[in-house]
Every structure is written in C-alpha cells, then in structure tokens.
Amino acid sequence: MKPDNDELARRVEQQAQRMQRAERDRPTLLAQTVYLGSLGLMFILPVIAGVYLGHWLDGKLAGYSMRWTLSLLFAGLVIGGFNVYWLIRSQD
C-alpha cells in the first residue's frame, strides 16, 4: 500500500508544479490588451489606406465613380485578414 501513496503524492506534486508554472506564464491584462490592439491595427490600417487611395483615384477620374474605392476597400480587407492570420500564426 505504500507504493500507491508515493505514486499519488508524486502525481499531486507534478500537478501542483504545472499549475504554478501556468499561473506564472499567464499573460497579463496589459499584454493581452496590447496584443488585441495590434491585431486591430494590422487589420484596419490596410482597409483605411485602400479607401483613401481609392477615393483619391476616383477623384482623378471624370464623372462619378466608386470603382477604385470599392476595389481597394476589398483589397484592404483581404490584406488585413492576411495580416491578422500571419500575426496569430507567428504567436503560436
């Protein structure tokens, strides 16, 4: 019966060490906030740049057109999505 108690004590000690390590390595609220803010900027900046560039190009064309604005808006969404995907994958 003694070996069973030793095995149980060893497993409990391992679990306690794992829990302490997880608590120590857990990111802080500030680190999580900065990470989410970076994700947001990585997504929204290409969208805004695409819309501004498209609006400027549409202004250079004669007549009313939104062709460049919508095209570059879509391109900004795709590029922003790839940026977020790349940033998340690099963190893992």
PyRosetta script that sets phi, psi and omega in degrees:
from pyrosetta import init, pose_from_sequence

init()
pose = pose_from_sequence("MKPDNDELARRVEQQAQRMQRAERDRPTLLAQTVYLGSLGLMFILPVIAGVYLGHWLDGKLAGYSMRWTLSLLFAGLVIGGFNVYWLIRSQD")
pose.set_psi(1, -23.9)
pose.set_omega(1, 179.1)
pose.set_phi(2, -63.3)
pose.set_psi(2, -43.2)
pose.set_omega(2, 179.6)
pose.set_phi(3, -61.7)
pose.set_psi(3, -33.3)
pose.set_omega(3, 178.4)
pose.set_phi(4, -64.4)
pose.set_psi(4, -40.3)
pose.set_omega(4, 179.0)
pose.set_phi(5, -67.0)
pose.set_psi(5, -38.2)
pose.set_omega(5, 178.1)
pose.set_phi(6, -65.2)
pose.set_psi(6, -42.2)
pose.set_omega(6, 178.7)
pose.set_phi(7, -63.2)
pose.set_psi(7, -43.4)
pose.set_omega(7, 178.7)
pose.set_phi(8, -63.0)
pose.set_psi(8, -43.5)
pose.set_omega(8, 179.8)
pose.set_phi(9, -63.8)
pose.set_psi(9, -39.7)
pose.set_omega(9, 179.3)
pose.set_phi(10, -64.7)
pose.set_psi(10, -42.7)
pose.set_omega(10, 179.7)
pose.set_phi(11, -66.9)
pose.set_psi(11, -40.0)
pose.set_omega(11, 178.2)
pose.set_phi(12, -64.2)
pose.set_psi(12, -41.0)
pose.set_omega(12, 178.3)
pose.set_phi(13, -63.9)
pose.set_psi(13, -41.6)
pose.set_omega(13, 177.3)
pose.set_phi(14, -62.3)
pose.set_psi(14, -43.3)
pose.set_omega(14, 179.7)
pose.set_phi(15, -64.9)
pose.set_psi(15, -39.2)
pose.set_omega(15, 178.6)
pose.set_phi(16, -64.5)
pose.set_psi(16, -40.1)
pose.set_omega(16, 177.9)
pose.set_phi(17, -65.8)
pose.set_psi(17, -40.4)
pose.set_omega(17, 177.1)
pose.set_phi(18, -62.2)
pose.set_psi(18, -41.9)
pose.set_omega(18, 179.8)
pose.set_phi(19, -65.3)
pose.set_psi(19, -40.7)
pose.set_omega(19, 178.0)
pose.set_phi(20, -65.1)
pose.set_psi(20, -40.2)
pose.set_omega(20, 178.9)
pose.set_phi(21, -65.3)
pose.set_psi(21, -41.1)
pose.set_omega(21, 178.9)
pose.set_phi(22, -65.1)
pose.set_psi(22, -38.8)
pose.set_omega(22, 179.2)
pose.set_phi(23, -66.8)
pose.set_psi(23, -39.6)
pose.set_omega(23, -178.7)
pose.set_phi(24, -70.8)
pose.set_psi(24, -36.8)
pose.set_omega(24, -175.9)
pose.set_phi(25, -88.7)
pose.set_psi(25, -2.1)
pose.set_omega(25, -178.8)
pose.set_phi(26, -67.2)
pose.set_psi(26, 131.9)
pose.set_omega(26, 179.3)
pose.set_phi(27, -67.8)
pose.set_psi(27, 148.3)
pose.set_omega(27, 180.0)
pose.set_phi(28, -78.3)
pose.set_psi(28, 168.2)
pose.set_omega(28, 178.1)
pose.set_phi(29, -62.0)
pose.set_psi(29, -38.6)
pose.set_omega(29, 178.7)
pose.set_phi(30, -64.4)
pose.set_psi(30, -43.1)
pose.set_omega(30, 179.5)
pose.set_phi(31, -64.3)
pose.set_psi(31, -39.9)
pose.set_omega(31, 178.4)
pose.set_phi(32, -66.9)
pose.set_psi(32, -38.6)
pose.set_omega(32, 179.2)
pose.set_phi(33, -65.3)
pose.set_psi(33, -43.0)
pose.set_omega(33, 178.5)
pose.set_phi(34, -63.8)
pose.set_psi(34, -41.0)
pose.set_omega(34, 179.6)
pose.set_phi(35, -62.9)
pose.set_psi(35, -46.5)
pose.set_omega(35, 178.8)
pose.set_phi(36, -66.0)
pose.set_psi(36, -36.3)
pose.set_omega(36, 176.1)
pose.set_phi(37, -64.5)
pose.set_psi(37, -39.3)
pose.set_omega(37, 177.0)
pose.set_phi(38, -64.6)
pose.set_psi(38, -41.2)
pose.set_omega(38, 177.2)
pose.set_phi(39, -60.7)
pose.set_psi(39, -42.9)
pose.set_omega(39, 179.5)
pose.set_phi(40, -62.6)
pose.set_psi(40, -44.2)
pose.set_omega(40, 179.4)
pose.set_phi(41, -66.9)
pose.set_psi(41, -38.9)
pose.set_omega(41, 179.7)
pose.set_phi(42, -64.2)
pose.set_psi(42, -26.0)
pose.set_omega(42, 178.9)
pose.set_phi(43, -87.8)
pose.set_psi(43, -44.7)
pose.set_omega(43, -168.8)
pose.set_phi(44, -82.3)
pose.set_psi(44, -29.0)
pose.set_omega(44, -178.3)
pose.set_phi(45, -63.0)
pose.set_psi(45, -44.9)
pose.set_omega(45, 176.1)
pose.set_phi(46, -63.6)
pose.set_psi(46, -31.8)
pose.set_omega(46, 178.4)
pose.set_phi(47, -66.7)
pose.set_psi(47, -47.9)
pose.set_omega(47, -179.7)
pose.set_phi(48, -64.5)
pose.set_psi(48, -42.8)
pose.set_omega(48, 178.7)
pose.set_phi(49, -62.2)
pose.set_psi(49, -40.8)
pose.set_omega(49, 178.7)
pose.set_phi(50, -64.3)
pose.set_psi(50, -41.7)
pose.set_omega(50, 179.7)
pose.set_phi(51, -65.8)
pose.set_psi(51, -45.3)
pose.set_omega(51, 179.7)
pose.set_phi(52, -63.9)
pose.set_psi(52, -44.5)
pose.set_omega(52, 179.0)
pose.set_phi(53, -64.7)
pose.set_psi(53, -41.7)
pose.set_omega(53, 177.7)
pose.set_phi(54, -63.9)
pose.set_psi(54, -41.4)
pose.set_omega(54, 178.2)
pose.set_phi(55, -63.3)
pose.set_psi(55, -40.9)
pose.set_omega(55, 178.4)
pose.set_phi(56, -63.9)
pose.set_psi(56, -44.5)
pose.set_omega(56, 179.0)
pose.set_phi(57, -64.8)
pose.set_psi(57, -40.2)
pose.set_omega(57, 177.6)
pose.set_phi(58, -63.8)
pose.set_psi(58, -33.3)
pose.set_omega(58, 177.7)
pose.set_phi(59, -67.6)
pose.set_psi(59, -26.6)
pose.set_omega(59, 179.4)
pose.set_phi(60, -78.8)
pose.set_psi(60, -18.0)
pose.set_omega(60, -179.8)
pose.set_phi(61, -86.2)
pose.set_psi(61, 151.4)
pose.set_omega(61, 177.8)
pose.set_phi(62, -76.0)
pose.set_psi(62, 140.0)
pose.set_omega(62, 178.5)
pose.set_phi(63, 84.6)
pose.set_psi(63, -179.4)
pose.set_omega(63, -178.2)
pose.set_phi(64, -89.9)
pose.set_psi(64, 122.9)
pose.set_omega(64, -179.4)
pose.set_phi(65, -147.3)
pose.set_psi(65, 143.3)
pose.set_omega(65, 174.0)
pose.set_phi(66, -125.1)
pose.set_psi(66, 15.7)
pose.set_omega(66, -175.3)
pose.set_phi(67, -59.7)
pose.set_psi(67, -50.8)
pose.set_omega(67, -178.1)
pose.set_phi(68, -69.0)
pose.set_psi(68, -37.9)
pose.set_omega(68, -179.5)
pose.set_phi(69, -61.0)
pose.set_psi(69, -49.2)
pose.set_omega(69, -179.2)
pose.set_phi(70, -67.8)
pose.set_psi(70, -39.5)
pose.set_omega(70, 179.5)
pose.set_phi(71, -63.3)
pose.set_psi(71, -46.5)
pose.set_omega(71, -178.9)
pose.set_phi(72, -75.7)
pose.set_psi(72, -24.3)
pose.set_omega(72, 171.2)
pose.set_phi(73, -62.9)
pose.set_psi(73, -47.4)
pose.set_omega(73, 178.3)
pose.set_phi(74, -62.7)
pose.set_psi(74, -42.4)
pose.set_omega(74, 178.2)
pose.set_phi(75, -61.9)
pose.set_psi(75, -40.0)
pose.set_omega(75, 177.6)
pose.set_phi(76, -64.6)
pose.set_psi(76, -37.8)
pose.set_omega(76, 176.6)
pose.set_phi(77, -63.8)
pose.set_psi(77, -42.4)
pose.set_omega(77, 179.3)
pose.set_phi(78, -66.2)
pose.set_psi(78, -46.6)
pose.set_omega(78, -179.9)
pose.set_phi(79, -63.7)
pose.set_psi(79, -42.3)
pose.set_omega(79, 177.4)
pose.set_phi(80, -62.5)
pose.set_psi(80, -40.1)
pose.set_omega(80, 176.6)
pose.set_phi(81, -62.6)
pose.set_psi(81, -42.5)
pose.set_omega(81, 176.7)
pose.set_phi(82, -65.5)
pose.set_psi(82, -37.6)
pose.set_omega(82, 177.4)
pose.set_phi(83, -60.7)
pose.set_psi(83, -46.1)
pose.set_omega(83, -179.9)
pose.set_phi(84, -64.9)
pose.set_psi(84, -44.3)
pose.set_omega(84, 178.6)
pose.set_phi(85, -58.9)
pose.set_psi(85, -45.4)
pose.set_omega(85, -179.3)
pose.set_phi(86, -63.6)
pose.set_psi(86, -41.1)
pose.set_omega(86, -179.2)
pose.set_phi(87, -67.4)
pose.set_psi(87, -40.7)
pose.set_omega(87, 178.7)
pose.set_phi(88, -66.4)
pose.set_psi(88, -42.7)
pose.set_omega(88, 179.6)
pose.set_phi(89, -64.9)
pose.set_psi(89, -33.8)
pose.set_omega(89, -179.8)
pose.set_phi(90, -72.3)
pose.set_psi(90, -21.7)
pose.set_omega(90, 178.5)
pose.set_phi(91, -78.9)
pose.set_psi(91, -23.1)
pose.set_omega(91, -178.3)
pose.set_phi(92, -82.5)
pose.dump_pdb("model.pdb")
